[in-house]
């Protein structure tokens, strides 16, 4: 007697359109590339058919919440995966918490994930889980790069007036507690509204305090504007560390002409959470980081980008969770399995049992700098003190 396998559904909320679409591309690519591994899942002695239901968040919180509702009520999703921004990702997670469906997410600092949802850092969510790095991890990596330049230096902080800027300024888990302990003098250049139209106030403060280094989390357009206006004013930072746009630098040049040219000479450094040179493999099929980056470039004609590794790890973790849950058809069992997961992935080992707070697994960070080249910029790993298994591939080059 043949028994029809039970059906499992993985729901995915991705920004297929809108300003966050660069995050949607690697996720949809990974879903397609791993489709053969996702067709069936074996849990113990049972075999389950798996379908993947994809919904567009439209890079909008309201649309993201509706997408979750559709996945849960119409598609009967057993788990929801997402990669998104500071407003959209919390909307997905909160909707999953309300609808009592497990959610796994990634892409921005865990303090932002917790704070943006209106709870304290030790709050334990029932259904929603995240993997990333912390603001303190970014601050540490940036400080290590500042310290490669003869100093001391005043560091100008170019931070916006939104949630992101307020978190970076936070007296407990922002940049200051980490960098001050290492002897750095942070100078807040003043909040600005995105998109920016003028940075003369910030440039004036930079000159007043003699800030030779700038740290930021600006968009590509705003960072290029700041750099251009600073150079017009006769100021040229020796180094800019930026935690945002360099995640996927190549995607902005077509929509905002001049950004690539303006910043190519700026010696901007960034955090590195994934690259083709990372020494990890997929838990699903043994794919290496170099393999994944090469396949993406071959299949899409576009350069690899850091979220690619996170997207792959997201799908790996979902597969593992459904394979190990006591009952993969039961959402509560899936959530419980997520809470106890420790899995080596193509982005490194993700361990929710050792996170800094409940529901969080940490990724380690290296520091990198994009160096210009004949075939476009290449990312050099310039500090690996916090991730020693990741090889240094170049030297930091200040202006």
WOVEN-V333057 format. One record per helix or strand of 3 or more residues. SS is the DSSP state (~ for helix, > for strand). FROM is the first residue (numbers start at 1). TO is the last residue. If there is no record, write none. Layout:
ss:SS from:FROM to:TO
ss:SS from:FROM to:TO
This chain:
ss:> from:6 to:14
ss:~ from:21 to:33
ss:~ from:35 to:38
ss:> from:40 to:43
ss:> from:46 to:56
ss:~ from:61 to:73
ss:> from:79 to:83
ss:~ from:88 to:99
ss:> from:102 to:106
ss:~ from:110 to:115
ss:> from:128 to:132
ss:~ from:135 to:146
ss:> from:154 to:158
ss:~ from:163 to:168
ss:~ from:176 to:181
ss:> from:185 to:188
ss:~ from:200 to:209
ss:> from:211 to:216
ss:~ from:220 to:232
ss:> from:239 to:242
ss:~ from:245 to:252
ss:~ from:259 to:264
ss:> from:268 to:272
ss:~ from:289 to:300
ss:~ from:307 to:324
ss:~ from:331 to:339
ss:> from:342 to:345
ss:> from:348 to:351
ss:> from:360 to:362
ss:> from:366 to:371
ss:> from:378 to:383
